[in-house]
Amino acid sequence: MQSLPLLSYFAQQAQAKLPADVWHYLQSDAGNGLQLQVNEAGWQSKKVCPRPLQPLHQPNTSCSIFGEQWAHPILLAPVAYQRLFHADGEIGTAVACNAQQGQMMVSSLASQPVSEIVMQAQQPLWFQLYWQGDRERTQALLHKAVAAGISAAVFTVDAPVKQALIDLPEGISAVNLAQPLAMRPLQTGQSAVFDGWMTQAPTWDDVAWLRQQVKLPLLLKGLMHVEDAQRAVECGCDGVVISNHGGRVLDSTPSVAAVLPTIVAAVGSQCKILVDSGVRSGQDVFKALAMGADAVCIGRPYIWGLAAEGAMGVAKVIRTLRDELEMTMALTGVSNLAELRQVELFES
């Protein structure tokens, strides 16, 4: 273990412990499978400059968003069916998140009841909402999450066409859904995409409707274009999550690191900006914050920890990324996140 960075060790342990089809589902990319490399390379192309001799004044990684105070800006992105990876499931992840004084987004496709996840977390959590094919079903799912005690809704809009699929083993399902959303039957000659999935996809009109249904902070997740971020603000959204879904939906997109500065310049003063996709270290977190993000979400890395060691593995992953963030801040002369956002990055 000591010869490998902790995240690499957990990735190896996860692969060794998980069935091959589950590991493939977790790691799968869209298309030719190159987007994950693009995502990671986007962060790695940005370089930090050491600043020795700088005094640090009450150094900390404290982060505040929507009135919530966390010890660090590292959020856990929504990941479906977490009991696929370990018996602790989403509850284990939530307990680890609370222990590390952070925040978690519970997936619509969670394998445990959202009410139990929030209760065991001993804190309000955020809920990631998938469109359920129509407004009535979507509203019912949202009401269930609100009743469970969530503190924000994160509406994922970038995955109307499903590519990362798996046959779930007995005993694991999306328990919070009234029934799984299935593609409508097709007639001869119809398109599975145009006449199937896309007939059940949300539109901007649905975003405007959803804004009227939820009084909690509302974020749109899965935006990559500056005009979409601007329209989200016009619809009254409180935040956006810049993301290409970890490369799982559409291949050959820009990295989040490539589009983030433009979106920050356009809407950064009007809403909160979060990012995910390809974040693999605390230094990646540092770079995203320096480029204007308010917080950073991780996905696969904490699931590696979950698969390897359950809730304890999730806690270790979060703590490792925070340690790396703190080390990068210390070596660049940065005391807090406000100072971090003034840091200049360099291109490789």
N, C-alpha and C positions, 0 to 999 in steps of 0.2 A: 504494500500500500504506500509506503513512504517513497517509493521510486516513481510514483505517478502523482500528478496533480489530483486533488480530491475529486473534481468533477469527472475527469477521465477514468478514475478508479470506479466511481459509481456507475458510469456508463458501461464499463466492462462487466461489473457485477450484475447490472440490470440485464444485459444481454445474456449472461450465463444463466440467470434465474428464470427469465421469462420464456414461455413457449415461442417458437420461431415466428408464428403468425402474429402474436401480440407485439413482439419486438418490431416486426416489419410495419405493423400498423402505427406504432409510436413514431418510428423514424421515417415513414414514407414521405416522399415529396410528390408534387404534381409533375406531369409531363416527363421530361428526361431526367428529373431528379437532381438538377443542378442548382435550384434556387437556394437550397440550404447553404451551399458553398458561397453563393453570391451574398446572402444575408450576413454570414460571418465575416466575409472579406470586407464588406462595407464598413464595419466597425474597426477592423484591423488596419484599414487604409488610413485612418486618422491617427495622428501621433501626438503624444503629450511631451511637454518640455519640462525637465526637472528644474526646480527653483530652490536650491539649498539656502540655508541661513535665514529663511523667512520665519518670523515669529508666528506661532499659532495661538489665536485668542479664543479660549474656550471651545476647542474643536469638537464638532459633533456632526452627525448625519441626520439630524432631526428633520422631518418632512411633515407639512400640514397641507391637506387638500380637503375641501368641502367641510371644514371645521373639524376634521379628524386629525389627530396627532399620532404620528408613527415614529419609531426610532430610526427608520431608514426609508429610502425611497424605492425599495425593491418589492414589487407586488407579484403575487402568484397569478399568472394568467389562467383562464379557464381551460381545463383539460377534461374531456369526457371520460366516463366509465372508469374511475380510478381504482375500483376494486378489481379491474383486470390486472392491475400491476402489483397490488398488495392487498391483503385482507383489511388493513387499516382504512383503505379507501379515502374518500374526501374528508371523513371525520379526522383521520390521522393527519392529513394535510392541514386541516383547520386548527387542530391542537398545536401543531408545530408552528404555524403562522402566528398564533397568539403568543406562544412561548418566545418567539423572536420579535414580538412587538411590531408586527407588520399587518398587511391586509391581503385578502384573498378574494378572487372572483370565482364564485361557484357556477359551474356550467349548467345550462339547461339540461344537458345529458348526464348529469351526475347520477351515480349508481347508488346513492343513499339519499334519504329524504332531506330536502333543504332545511326543514325545521329542525331536524336532529343535528345537521351539520352546524347550523348557527348556534344551537343550544350548547353543543360540546365545545365550540370555539370560545364561548363565553365573551363574545363581542359581536356587534353587527358586522356582517360581511357584505360584499358587493355581489350582485347576481348578474350573470351573463345570460342575456335573453336571445334565443333564436326565434325568428318568425315561425309561427305554427300553421302557416298556410292560409289563415284568415284572421280577422281582427278578434272574433269571439274567442277562439282557442288561445290566441296570444294573450288576450286580456286575462283569461282564466289562469294561465301560467304565471303571469306577472302578479296577479292578486295573491296567489299562493305564496310566492316569494316575499311579497310585502308583509303578508300576515306572519311569515316566519321571522321577520325582524331584520330584513336587509336594509342597508343604508344608502345604496346607489344601484342604478340599473345600467348595465352595459349592453347595448343592443348591437350584436354582431351582424353585419350586413354583407360581408364579402364572400359568403359560401353558399349561394343558392343552388349550385351544382355540386353534388357530393362526389368526391373521388376517394378520400381515405375512408374505406368501409371495412367492416369486419363482422363475421358471424359470431355473435356473442354467445359465450357458454351459458349453460343453464344456471339460473340464479343471479345473473347480472343483466340489468336493463336500465333504461332511463326511467327511474321510478317516479319522477316528478311529473311526467307527462300523462295526460289522460289516456292517450294511446299514441304509439309511434307515428310520426308523420311519414306517409308513404306517397310515392309518386302516383298520380292519377293514371288509370288505365288508358292506354293509347290505342287509337284506331290504326288500321293498316295505312302505312305511308306517312304517319305522323313522326315528328322529331321528339326523341326522348328529352332533349334539352329545351327546345322552344315550346313544344306542346305539353311537356311534362313538368320538369323542375321549375322553369321560369314562370309558369302560370301561377305558381304558389310563392313567388319571390316578392319581397316587400318593395315599395317604391317610396319616393320622397313624400308623397301624400300620406303614406302610412307612418313615416317618421313624424310628420306634423300631427297626425292623429295620436300617436303614442305619446308625444310631448304633453298632450292634453290629459292623458290617462294617469300619468305618474307625477307626483309632486316631489319625489326624491330627485337628487342629481341624476341627469341622464347623459350618458356618453354614447357616441357612435364608434364602434370598433371595426376596423378593416378598411380605413380610408388611406389612399396613397396619392391622391391628386389634390392640388391646392384649391381648385374650384369646389370640390366636394367638401373639404373642410370649411370653406366659407359658407357653403349652403347649410351645413350642419349648424353653424352659428346662427344663421338667419332663421332656422327652424326652432331656435331656442335651446339647443343642446348646451349642456354645461361643460362638456369636454369631448375630445376625440382621442381615439387610440390609433396612432399611425402604425399600420401592420399589413403585411401580406400573408397573414395566417401561417407564419413559419414556413412558407413555401409549399403548403399543402393544397392550395386551391388552383393557382395559376403560375405556370413556369415562365421564366424569362421576364420578370418584372424588375424594376430598379430595387436596390436595397433600401431599407428604411433610412439608413444613414444618408443616402443620396437625396432623398426628398424632404427630410426633416427640416433643414434650414429654411427652405422656401415656405413651408407651411407655418413654421414659427413666425416668420416675418409677416405673414398675412393675417394670422388669427391668434398669435400667442398672447396678445394683450386682451383678448375677448373670451377665451375659454382655457381650460386646462388641457395640456397636451401630454399624453402618455405614449409610449412606444413599446413594441415587442418585435420579435423575429430576429433570430441569430445572436441574441445576447448570451455570451458564454463566460463572462468574467466580470469581476467588479470594476475592472478598467473599462470594459465596454459600457457599464453603467455610468461611470465617470464621463465618458465621451458623450453619451446621449444627453446627460444633464448639461454638459458644457455647450452643447448645440441647441439647448433651449427646452428640452423635455422637462416636465415637472416631476415625472416618476417613470420608472422603467419596469416592464413586466417580463418574467421568465416563464418558460413552459417546460420543454423537455428536460432541462437540468434538474428541476425539483422532482420530476417523475422518475428520473434515474435514481435519485436518492430514496424516493418512496419504494421503488421496486427492490432496491438493495437492502434497506434497513427500516422500512416502514416510516412512521412519524419521525423517529430519530434521524433518519437519513434526510428527510425534508429539512429539518431544523439545521442539520450540518451544512446543507447546501446554502441555505439562506445566510447562515453565519459566515461561511467561507466567502461568499460574494460581498458581504458587508465588510469583512476584514480586508479584502482586496480593494474595495472602494476607499476605505480609510487609509490604507497604505498609499494609494495613489494620491489622495488628497494631501497627506503629510509630505510626500516627496515632491509635490508641486507647490507647496506653500499655501494650501487652501484650508481654511478653518471650517467652513460651513457651505451649505448648498447655494446660498445667495452669492458667496464669493466664487463658487465653482462655475456659476453661469457667466462669469466674466472672463473665464479662462480661454485663451486662444489655442486652438488645435492646429496641427500642421498636416499637410498631405504628404504621403510617402512618395 
